[in-house]
Each structure stands twice: as structure tokens, then as C-alpha cells.
């Protein structure tokens, strides 16, 4: 009998703190995450955004807070999977793995070679909105991904090291490094 009491007593000592911690974590974690990082409404199915001219895919790098490009391979990195919220003319690009969207950090007008950022979704921030452009007759496969507020700028997969996505003046004909296509991912 004393043996059962000793086991029961030690179980009670351990059970309550573990249960209290588990309950606190289960209640606090989802609430804190949802408040900090809301999700854009009406998301499409998963797809890759491939740079049509260089066989690269658009990726989120949550550690550095910037958008990058990586070589297109048979292995799909979840940081390179996107969902679109909104129509092609006014959209938000959301990465479910990082919980971030594409955007511009500068609150002013974009400038040539500004880095494209990945940031938590903010429905009040118009600097997270993009638009798919139109073919320009150059024979490229993809379309430009235009900055919504000033469509004279688009996402460019090339910088001096070819890794970071920047904004480039779109007044020139679409080049291979500014041409993007979506590739659906089967569930």
C-alpha cells in the first residue's frame, strides 16, 4: 500500500506541472502565432514561381528577411512554395512554410535594385501587393511580376551574385531574369 501511495504521490508531483505547461503551450502558442502572422484571405493551391529564363525558383529566406532564387531541382523546398491571394492584377504572394509574403520594406517609391523582402502579412500594407504583367512580344515564356503600386518596377532574379531578388525598372523589354511562370504542385 505504501508503495502505491509513493508512486501515486510522485505521479501527482510530476503530472500537474507537465499538464499545466502543456495546457499553457497549447493555449498560448496558436494565439500568439495568429496575432503576429495573419494569413492572406482566399489562397490558391500551392505552386512554384519559376524564373523562366534561368531555371531558378523564387524562395523565401525568413532568416535574412529577403526573397532569393535557387536552382530548379526535382526536390521541392517548402520555402520555395507559394500561394496567391487575390486576382492576377492585385495579388499577395504567400509562403506557407515561412508564414511570410513578398514585399518591399521601403515605404516610399521603389528604386532600382531594391531588395525584395519577405515579411509577415499586413492587410494594411500596400507594399505587399503585386501584379502579373503581360507578354511583351519578346518570345519569353514567362511574365513580369510587377510591383502593384508602381508597375514600372518588376521582380528581377539577378543581382551581382545572382541569389537575391531585386526590383528593376520595367520600362525596358522583359528580360529572361525578369520573366516568371507558375508551376502547379500536385497534392
N, C-alpha and C positions, 0 to 999 in steps of 0.2 A: 504494500500500500504506500509506503513512504517513497518507494521507487517511482510509482506512478505520479505521486504528488510532485516529486523533484522534476520529472520530465515535464509535467503539466506547467509547473511554475516557470521553468526556463523557456518553454514554448511561449508562455504568455509574455515574458520579458522581451523575447525577440519578435513575436508576432505583431505587437502593437506599433513599435517604431517602423517596421517594414511596411505594414499596412498603411500607416499614416504617410510615410514617404511616397508610397505607390499612389495613394489617393491624391496627394498634393501634386505629384508629377502629372498624373492623368488629367487633372482639372486645369492646372496652370499652363502646361506646355501647349496644347492646341489653342487655347485662348490667346496666349501671348503671340504665337506664330501668326494667327489670323489677323490680329490687330496690327502687327508690324508689316506683314507682307500679304496684302489682299491680292486676289486673283482677278484678272480682267474678266468681264462677262462674256458669255457665248463663245467659248473657244472651239476652234475647229479640231479635226483629228491631227495626230502627230505627223510631222514632215521634216525633212532636211531642207535647208536652203543652200543649194549648191552654187558655187561660183562657176558659171558655165564656161568661162574661158580658161580657168586654171585648175580645174578639178579639185577645188577646195570646198569645204563646208563651213558655214557660219556657226560659231560656238560662243557660249557664254563662259567667261572666266570669273567666277564670283570672288576668287581670292584677290584679283587685281582690280575688279570692277570694270573690266573692259570687254568688248567683243573682239574675238580673234577668228582666224581661219586656220583650219587644219586640213591635211590631205584627206581626200575622199577615199575611204577604205571599205572593206566588207564588214568590219566591226563598227557598230554604231555606238558612239559615245553619247550617253544621255545628255551631256552638256551641249550637244550639237542638234538636239531635237527641239523643234519649235511648234507652237500652236498660234494661230492667227485669231485675233479678236477684232471683229468689225469687217466692213467691206474692203475690197481692194483699194478703194480711193481714200480710205481713212481707217487705218488699222494699227493695232498694237501687236508686236511680236513677243510672245511669252515663252520662256524656257521653264518647263515644269520642274526639272531637276534642281536648278538653282533658285527657282521662285523669283526670277527677275525678268525684266523686259528690256528691249533695246531702247536707248535714249541718248540724249545729248545733255551733258551736265551744265553747259553754259546757258544762262537764262537769256542771253542776247541772241543776235542773229548768228547762225553757224558760220564758221570760217573754213577756208581750205585747209585740209589735213588735220582738222579737229578729230580727236579720237572718239569713236562711238562707244558709249558706256553701256553697262548692264546695271540695272538698279531696281529696287522694289517698285512695284506698280503703284502709281498715284493717279487716280482718275482726274485730278485737277491739273495735272502736268501735261501740257500740250507738246512738250519736248520728248514725249514718248510715242508720238504718232508718226506713222509712215504711210506711204502710198506706193503701189506698184505702178511703174511708168508704162509707157507704150513702146512697141518696137520702133526703132528709128530707121529701118531700112538698110542697116549695115550688114545684115546677114547673120548677126549673132543669135544664138539660141535663146538666151535669157532676156530678162527685162531689168531696167534700173530699179533699185529700191530707193525711192525719193523721200527726203525729209519733208513731212507734211506741211509744216508752217512756211517753208521756203523751198519750193520744188525746183529751185535752180541748183540744189545740192543733192547728191546721192551717196549711198554707201559704196565704198571702194575697198576691195580686198587687198590692196597693195599699199605698203609704205616702204620705208627704206630697208626694212628687214623682211617684208612680206608676211608678217604674222598678225599685225593689228589692223582692225577695220577702221577706216577713217572716212571723213566726209570730203567729197571732192566736188568742185564746181561742175554742174551737169550741163552747162551751156555747150559743151563740145559733144560730138557724136559719142554714143555709148561705146566704151572700150571693153575689151574682154574682162578686165578686172572690175568693171562696174556692171556686169551682166549677171543676173541671178535667176535661178529656176528653183521651183519647189519639187521635191521628190517625196511622194507619199510613202509612209511606212505601214506595212500590213501588220495588223494585230496578231 
